[in-house]
């Protein structure tokens, strides 16, 4: 059975040769260019940066999207293979009207996607994303004549600029004095070169794994425990201080400690926040599905956490609105607005190494200091009506919970929390539970299962 093309506020994602074709990509480029022209002053000449991860299909999609943009009179700046945060950095540096990232993030190699960014480096909010989608479906393109077509130029500065901006927010010399040995698994993705460049600038002895940006992923690319056994083993073999794992577009980071143990993506943001709160005071932002560990870190430093709906753009917007000093998501994504409003594995690496240098503690000791919770993530089939019924019944059963309905429904209890939410792109409900004990998590999940079983 053919898989459906996914079109959401985050952009477009599909399977090459099955539902994501050059024709579709070109039309999406036309729609984005038409949208941007509609927001600009009449007659203004616009440019859009395009970067891509290392997937073999990326060059094809770049050509198609670039053609679509040029056909409506928008110039294109080709950044080639770069990280997603790198595109966000360069579009602002070059004063572009927007940016495009050709990536399917952590999805397998048969997938690719087209992620859109506005001139502020953030994905379009839902109302604007829906306007772009409407232009795409209606084919309401403002095609131009031959003389007005856009042009394509190239820029190879992204990695150098990215590293420079990350180095500006930490004390590189203090990290370099420790001569950390780091294993870096870049899964043959876009972060391989820029990741090594940053670590070299930080004086690290780098053991590189899967470091050629071929896009032929050496393992399932999502940086989760089941996919990073080789990284953990290499950390032990190399007697390294830490292991880092990037996803294909280098916006997420997972960590293995010096013992070769995977510590979980949720710790990436918590560790980065611990560093930031040791230097600055203020607020953090995180989505509703992110661990309470960041609340613990912020509270201990006299700060607070602003919770947002799931989605990088939602976190970034909250950070800008509330002048947050750190933000991110529990999937290994860390955002520092001084570098850019996009999750950034380089920012995460630098902050974690800075924390180790400042405290003179190993990564396992830092993890122990933060503590932890028992988290379970699960999903099951549920249409909108069923999902609403599950949430309503759960609210009746746990009427004493603190409720947040900005994205599905999050229930906060003394011993943990439950987040029930759906996605617009598929009839799936996700249940994320975090508690102090496994028994408490099981209690809440059993309640969800019981409710499901009672549905008509």
C-alpha positions, 0 to 999 in steps of 0.5 A, a space after each residue: 500500500 502506497 504511503 501518503 505524502 505528509 503536508 503539515 505546518 512543518 513542510 512536506 515529507 514523503 518517499 522518493 519515487 513513491 509520493 515525493 516527485 520533482 513535479 511536487 517539489 517544484 510546485 511547492 517551491 512555486 507556492 513558497 515563492 508566491 507566498 513570500 512575494 505576497 508579503 514583500 513590497 511590490 517589485 522587491 527582489 527576494 532571495 531564498 537560501 536552500 540547504 540540504 542534508 546528505 541524502 542522495 535524493 537531496 540534489 534532485 529535490 534542490 533542483 526542483 525547489 530552486 526551479 519553482 522559486 526561480 519560476 516566480 522570480 525569487 533568487 536562490 542561494 545554494 548552501 549545498 550540504 549543511 545542517 538545518 540550523 546552519 540554513 537558519 543562520 545563513 538566511 538571516 546573515 544574507 537577509 533572505 526572505 526565507 529558507 528551505 531545508 531539504 531534509 527528512 530529519 531522522 527518517 530513513 533514507 528512502 524519505 526526504 522532505 522540504 522544510 520551510 523557514 521564514 526570514 526570522 529563521 523560524 518555520 511559519 506559524 500555522 495560519 501562514 503555513 496554511 496559506 502556503 498550502 492553499 497556494 500549493 493545492 490551488 496552483 495559484 502561482 505568480 509565474 513570471 516571464 523570462 527576463 524576471 526569472 530568479 537566478 541561482 548562486 552558491 555560498 560555501 560559508 555556512 559551516 565557518 559562520 556556524 562554528 564562529 557563532 557557537 564559539 562566541 557563546 562559550 569559553 573555548 579555551 577552558 574547554 580546550 585545556 581539558 583535551 576531551 576525547 570525543 566520539 562523534 557519530 554523524 550517521 553520514 549526515 550533514 553534521 559530519 564536517 561542521 561537527 568535527 570543525 567545532 570539536 577541533 576548535 574546542 581542542 578535542 581529540 575526535 574519534 569520528 564515526 560515519 563521518 562521510 556525508 554520503 546520506 547512506 546511513 550506517 544505522 537507523 538515523 534516529 539517535 535513540 538507544 537501540 540505534 547507537 550501540 556501536 557509538 556506545 561500544 566505541 566510547 568504551 574502546 577509545 576510553 573517551 570522555 563522551 560520545 555524541 550522536 547527531 541526526 542527519 540534519 544535525 539539529 538533534 544530539 544524543 549522548 553516551 557517557 564515559 562508561 559507554 552508556 546511552 543516557 537518553 535524549 532528554 538529558 541533552 537539554 537538561 545538561 545544556 540548561 544546567 550550563 546556561 543557568 550556571 551563568 545567567 538568570 532568566 526563563 527557559 522554554 520547552 514543549 509539553 512533552 519534555 521531561 521535568 528535569 529542565 524544571 528541576 534545573 531551572 528551579 534550582 537556579 531561581 528560574 522558570 520554564 515556559 511550556 509550549 505546544 510540541 514543535 520547534 517553532 512554538 518553542 522558538 516563538 515563546 523564547 523570543 516573546 519571553 526573552 528566554 536564555 535557553 530552550 528546546 525539546 526532549 528529543 535532543 534539541 537545544 536552542 540558544 537565540 544567540 546562535 539561532 532560533 533552531 535546534 542545534 546539535 553544535 550548540 548542545 555539544 559546546 554547552 555540555 563540554 563547557 559544563 564538564 570543563 567548568 564542574 570538572 565532573 564526568 558526564 555520568 556524574 553530571 547526569 547523577 546530579 540532575 537525577 531523573 524520572 521514568 518516561 514512557 512514550 507510546 502511540 496507538 490508532 485513534 481518530 479525532 473523535 476517539 482521541 477527544 473521548 479518551 482525553 475527556 474520560 481521562 479528565 473525569 478520572 483524574 479531576 485533581 490534575 493540573 490541566 494544559 490544553 494548548 496541545 492535546 491535554 497535559 495532566 500534571 500530578 505530584 508524582 509526574 505527568 501525562 501528555 495525550 495528543 494527536 497529529 493532524 497528519 495521521 489518525 494517531 494518538 500519542 501518550 507520553 508519561 513521566 513519573 518518579 517510578 515505573 509503577 506510577 507510569 504503569 498506573 496512568 498507562 493502564 488507565 488510558 488502555 482501560 478507557 480505550 477498551 471502553 470506547 464504542 
